[in-house]
């Protein structure tokens, strides 16, 4: 099994949220 640190997962989620937020703002006129 691959060992993953929880902080790494949290960082990935935060980055993903930022990307989604940026995408939503870009979609707005």
NUZATOR-671072 format. One record per atom (N, C-alpha, C): residue in three letters; chain; atom name; x, y, z. Coordinates in nm, 2 decimals. Layout:
<r type="ALA" mol="A" atom="CA" X="X" Y="Y" Z="Z"/>
...
This chain:
<r type="UNK" mol="A" atom="N" X="0.08" Y="-0.12" Z="0.00"/>
<r type="UNK" mol="A" atom="CA" X="0.00" Y="0.00" Z="0.00"/>
<r type="UNK" mol="A" atom="C" X="0.09" Y="0.13" Z="0.00"/>
<r type="UNK" mol="A" atom="N" X="0.04" Y="0.23" Z="-0.06"/>
<r type="UNK" mol="A" atom="CA" X="0.11" Y="0.36" Z="-0.07"/>
<r type="UNK" mol="A" atom="C" X="0.07" Y="0.44" Z="0.06"/>
<r type="UNK" mol="A" atom="N" X="0.17" Y="0.49" Z="0.13"/>
<r type="UNK" mol="A" atom="CA" X="0.15" Y="0.56" Z="0.25"/>
<r type="UNK" mol="A" atom="C" X="0.13" Y="0.71" Z="0.21"/>
<r type="UNK" mol="A" atom="N" X="0.02" Y="0.77" Z="0.26"/>
<r type="UNK" mol="A" atom="CA" X="-0.01" Y="0.91" Z="0.23"/>
<r type="UNK" mol="A" atom="C" X="-0.03" Y="0.99" Z="0.36"/>
<r type="UNK" mol="A" atom="N" X="0.04" Y="1.10" Z="0.36"/>
<r type="UNK" mol="A" atom="CA" X="0.03" Y="1.18" Z="0.49"/>
<r type="UNK" mol="A" atom="C" X="-0.10" Y="1.26" Z="0.48"/>
<r type="UNK" mol="A" atom="N" X="-0.17" Y="1.27" Z="0.59"/>
<r type="UNK" mol="A" atom="CA" X="-0.30" Y="1.35" Z="0.59"/>
<r type="UNK" mol="A" atom="C" X="-0.27" Y="1.50" Z="0.55"/>
<r type="UNK" mol="A" atom="N" X="-0.17" Y="1.56" Z="0.60"/>
<r type="UNK" mol="A" atom="CA" X="-0.15" Y="1.70" Z="0.56"/>
<r type="UNK" mol="A" atom="C" X="-0.14" Y="1.71" Z="0.41"/>
<r type="UNK" mol="A" atom="N" X="-0.08" Y="1.61" Z="0.34"/>
<r type="UNK" mol="A" atom="CA" X="-0.07" Y="1.62" Z="0.19"/>
<r type="UNK" mol="A" atom="C" X="-0.21" Y="1.61" Z="0.13"/>
<r type="UNK" mol="A" atom="N" X="-0.29" Y="1.53" Z="0.19"/>
<r type="UNK" mol="A" atom="CA" X="-0.43" Y="1.52" Z="0.13"/>
<r type="UNK" mol="A" atom="C" X="-0.50" Y="1.65" Z="0.15"/>
<r type="UNK" mol="A" atom="N" X="-0.49" Y="1.71" Z="0.27"/>
<r type="UNK" mol="A" atom="CA" X="-0.55" Y="1.84" Z="0.30"/>
<r type="UNK" mol="A" atom="C" X="-0.50" Y="1.94" Z="0.20"/>
<r type="UNK" mol="A" atom="N" X="-0.37" Y="1.94" Z="0.17"/>
<r type="UNK" mol="A" atom="CA" X="-0.32" Y="2.04" Z="0.08"/>
<r type="UNK" mol="A" atom="C" X="-0.38" Y="2.02" Z="-0.06"/>
<r type="UNK" mol="A" atom="N" X="-0.39" Y="1.90" Z="-0.10"/>
<r type="UNK" mol="A" atom="CA" X="-0.44" Y="1.87" Z="-0.23"/>
<r type="UNK" mol="A" atom="C" X="-0.59" Y="1.92" Z="-0.24"/>
<r type="UNK" mol="A" atom="N" X="-0.67" Y="1.89" Z="-0.13"/>
<r type="UNK" mol="A" atom="CA" X="-0.80" Y="1.93" Z="-0.13"/>
<r type="UNK" mol="A" atom="C" X="-0.81" Y="2.09" Z="-0.14"/>
<r type="UNK" mol="A" atom="N" X="-0.73" Y="2.15" Z="-0.06"/>
<r type="UNK" mol="A" atom="CA" X="-0.73" Y="2.30" Z="-0.06"/>
<r type="UNK" mol="A" atom="C" X="-0.70" Y="2.35" Z="-0.20"/>
<r type="UNK" mol="A" atom="N" X="-0.60" Y="2.29" Z="-0.27"/>
<r type="UNK" mol="A" atom="CA" X="-0.56" Y="2.34" Z="-0.40"/>
<r type="UNK" mol="A" atom="C" X="-0.68" Y="2.31" Z="-0.50"/>
<r type="UNK" mol="A" atom="N" X="-0.74" Y="2.20" Z="-0.48"/>
<r type="UNK" mol="A" atom="CA" X="-0.85" Y="2.16" Z="-0.57"/>
<r type="UNK" mol="A" atom="C" X="-0.96" Y="2.26" Z="-0.55"/>
<r type="UNK" mol="A" atom="N" X="-0.99" Y="2.30" Z="-0.43"/>
<r type="UNK" mol="A" atom="CA" X="-1.10" Y="2.40" Z="-0.40"/>
<r type="UNK" mol="A" atom="C" X="-1.06" Y="2.53" Z="-0.47"/>
<r type="UNK" mol="A" atom="N" X="-0.94" Y="2.57" Z="-0.46"/>
<r type="UNK" mol="A" atom="CA" X="-0.89" Y="2.70" Z="-0.52"/>
<r type="UNK" mol="A" atom="C" X="-0.91" Y="2.69" Z="-0.67"/>
<r type="UNK" mol="A" atom="N" X="-0.88" Y="2.58" Z="-0.73"/>
<r type="UNK" mol="A" atom="CA" X="-0.89" Y="2.57" Z="-0.87"/>
<r type="UNK" mol="A" atom="C" X="-1.04" Y="2.58" Z="-0.91"/>
<r type="UNK" mol="A" atom="N" X="-1.13" Y="2.51" Z="-0.84"/>
<r type="UNK" mol="A" atom="CA" X="-1.27" Y="2.51" Z="-0.86"/>
<r type="UNK" mol="A" atom="C" X="-1.32" Y="2.66" Z="-0.85"/>
<r type="UNK" mol="A" atom="N" X="-1.28" Y="2.72" Z="-0.74"/>
<r type="UNK" mol="A" atom="CA" X="-1.33" Y="2.86" Z="-0.72"/>
<r type="UNK" mol="A" atom="C" X="-1.28" Y="2.95" Z="-0.84"/>
<r type="UNK" mol="A" atom="N" X="-1.16" Y="2.93" Z="-0.88"/>
<r type="UNK" mol="A" atom="CA" X="-1.11" Y="3.02" Z="-0.99"/>
<r type="UNK" mol="A" atom="C" X="-1.19" Y="2.99" Z="-1.12"/>
<r type="UNK" mol="A" atom="N" X="-1.22" Y="2.86" Z="-1.14"/>
<r type="UNK" mol="A" atom="CA" X="-1.30" Y="2.82" Z="-1.26"/>
<r type="UNK" mol="A" atom="C" X="-1.44" Y="2.89" Z="-1.25"/>
<r type="UNK" mol="A" atom="N" X="-1.50" Y="2.89" Z="-1.14"/>
<r type="UNK" mol="A" atom="CA" X="-1.64" Y="2.95" Z="-1.12"/>
<r type="UNK" mol="A" atom="C" X="-1.63" Y="3.10" Z="-1.15"/>
<r type="UNK" mol="A" atom="N" X="-1.53" Y="3.16" Z="-1.09"/>
<r type="UNK" mol="A" atom="CA" X="-1.52" Y="3.31" Z="-1.11"/>
<r type="UNK" mol="A" atom="C" X="-1.49" Y="3.34" Z="-1.26"/>
<r type="UNK" mol="A" atom="N" X="-1.41" Y="3.25" Z="-1.33"/>
<r type="UNK" mol="A" atom="CA" X="-1.38" Y="3.28" Z="-1.47"/>
<r type="UNK" mol="A" atom="C" X="-1.51" Y="3.26" Z="-1.55"/>
<r type="UNK" mol="A" atom="N" X="-1.60" Y="3.17" Z="-1.51"/>
<r type="UNK" mol="A" atom="CA" X="-1.72" Y="3.15" Z="-1.59"/>
<r type="UNK" mol="A" atom="C" X="-1.81" Y="3.27" Z="-1.58"/>
<r type="UNK" mol="A" atom="N" X="-1.81" Y="3.34" Z="-1.47"/>
<r type="UNK" mol="A" atom="CA" X="-1.89" Y="3.46" Z="-1.45"/>
<r type="UNK" mol="A" atom="C" X="-1.85" Y="3.57" Z="-1.55"/>
<r type="UNK" mol="A" atom="N" X="-1.95" Y="3.64" Z="-1.61"/>
<r type="UNK" mol="A" atom="CA" X="-1.92" Y="3.74" Z="-1.70"/>
<r type="UNK" mol="A" atom="C" X="-1.86" Y="3.86" Z="-1.64"/>
